[in-house]
Amino acid sequence: MRPANYTLYQNDLPLDLDFSDHIAIDTETMGLNPLRDRLCLVQICSGDGHAHLVQIQPNDTYPNLINLLNDKKKKKIFHYARFDLAMIHNNLNVQCNNIYCTKIASKLARTYTDKHGLKDLCKELLNVEISKQKQSSDWGNKNLSEDQLKYAASDVLYLHEIMNKLNDILNREDRMILAEKCFEFLSTRVYLDLQGWGEPDIFSH
């Protein structure tokens, strides 16, 4: 694993931070139910090897973070965007646009495998080993451990490179347009989830 360089912000992103046109985003939460569990941390990276971590507290406001997430000009790269978008929408009242999801891209591009987790993509595409040991831990704690913060940072540090590798395959296999249509549908899929239509799948028989 590469060194996880990060900066932690307790309140909001500084106003003078300059992010690139492509930003990687991830979230850490108290659980996996967007209707029940709260958002605890938002991680952002411009692809420069440094992660910006914003700790989210109940009832606080984050105008600079929200403005960044609302910026339609910036491509927002997620891994499993469906979950992160639901958490962001439910906790920060932001509906992100201009989305790229590396999990969806992987499923469309890497049809030779059923392994589409971030750890799998880092290993195969970048020859990088990352640890998921701290994935299940108390992210609501105000005093996050260094191991937690390093883990959180690692979740966004590789997404730009993974996106580029997956795009090479999608273009080669003539599936890029299909991927883009799936990304565009994500906002509708998230809306269905937040309205209670996560399961059963209304597209099934």
N, C-alpha and C positions, 0 to 999 in steps of 0.2 A: 504493500500500500504506500502511496505517496504521502508526504507530510500534509496533514489537514490544516491549512492556514485559514484562520477565521477571525472575525471580530464580532463580539456579542454586544447587542444593544438592548438595554433594559426598557426603554420607552418607545422610541420610534427610530426610523432611519434618519440619519442626518440629512438636512436639506441639500447640502452641497455635494452629495455623492453622485458620481457620473457613471451610469450603467450603459452597457453596449446595447445594440439593437436586438440582440438575442440574449435572453436571460434564462438561466436554469432556476427552477423553483421547486421546493419540496416543503412538506409540513410535518410536524410531529404533534401528536394529539393524545388525549387521555384514553382513547380507544378507537375502534373501527366503525362505530355507528355515528354518522354525521348528525343524526337527529337527537342523539343523547350525549355524545362526548364532545368536549370542547377543544378548540385549537389552542396549542401551547407555544409553538415555535414555528416561524417561517424562515426558511433558508433561501438565499438568493446568491447567484454567482453569474458574473459577466463572461465567464470563460477564461479568466485571467489567473486561475489557480487560487483565488481568494474567495471565501464564502462570508456573506454578511448574514448574521443570525439575529432575528428580532424576536425577543421573548414577549409573548402575548399574555396579558393579564385581564381577567374579567372586568368589564365596564370601563376599561381604558380606551382612548382613541389613538389612532395611528394614521394621521392624514398623509404623511409622506409615503408610507408603505402603500396606502390605499391608492394614492395618485399613481404610483409606479405600476401597481397591478391593473389599474384602469387604463393605462396607456395602450391604445390600440395599435400604435406603430411598432411596439416591441413584440417580437416573437417570444412566446413563453414556453419553455421546454420543461415538461414534467415526465416523470416515470409513473405510470398509472394515474393519469390526469383526472380520471373520473372521481376518484376519492378526494384528491387535493382540492379540486374545483368545488366540490360539495362542501368541504370544510371551510374554505375561504368564503364562499357565498353565505353560508349559514352563520359564520362568526364575524365577518367583516363587511357583509352586505355588498360584496363585489362580484360581478359576473365577468370573469376574464374572457378576453377575446384573443384571436391570433395565437392559437394553441398548437403545440406539437407534443405528441405523447410517444415516448420511446417504447413503451410496452406494446401499444397498438402497432407501431412501425415494425417492431421485432416480430410480432405475430404474422404480419403480412409479408415480411422479407425473409425471415428465417423459418420457413415452413418445414425444414428438415429436422426440427427439434421441438419439444414441448417445454423447453426451459427458457423462460422469458423474464426472469427476475433480474433486478439490477446487478446483483452479484454475478449472475451467469453472463450478462452482457459485458461487464467489465473484464471478466476472465477471458472470454473468447475473442472479443473485438479489440481489447486494449492490452491484454496480457497483464492485467492488474488484479490483485486479490484484495477484496474489501471484506471487512467483518460486519456481520449483522447482529452481533452479540447484544448490543444495547438497544435493539429495535423495540423490544418489550421492556420498558422501564417507566418510572414515574416522571413523565415529561411536565407535569403540573407543578413540580417542586420549584420554588423560586431560586434555589441554589443548585443549578445543574452541575453535574460533575464534569471534569475535563474529558473523561471517556465519552460521556453523552454528547458533549459539544463536538468532539472530533468525529464521532459517528455521524451526527447531524450534518456536519460540513461535508463529509465524504459523499453524502447522497446527492449533492449538486455539483461537485467538482469535476465530474466525468461526463455529464450529460451532453455538453457541446460535442465532444469527441465521438460519443456514441451516436448522436444524431447524424453526424457527418458520415460515419461508417454505414449506418443503416440507409441513409439516402443513396449511397453508392449502390447498394443492393436493390433498393426500390426502383431506382432509375434503370439499372441493368435489366431487371425483370419486368419493367414496364408496369409498375404498380404504384407509382408516386401519386397519380391522380386519385386512385382509390384511397390511398392513405389520407390525402387532403380532405376528401369527402367524409371520411370517418372522423377526422379532427373537427370538422365543421359541425358534425352531429353531436359532439360531446356536450355542448350546452343544453341540448334537448334531453340527452340521456341523464345529465345531472339534475335537470328540472324534474324529470320523472322520479328519480331517486328521492329527491327532497319532498315530493308529493306523496310518497309512500308506494311508488310503483317500481321499487327495486326488484322485488320478487312478489309474485311470479313474473317471469319474463313475458311481456305481452307480445313479443315476436315469436314465441314458441307456439307449437301446435295447440 
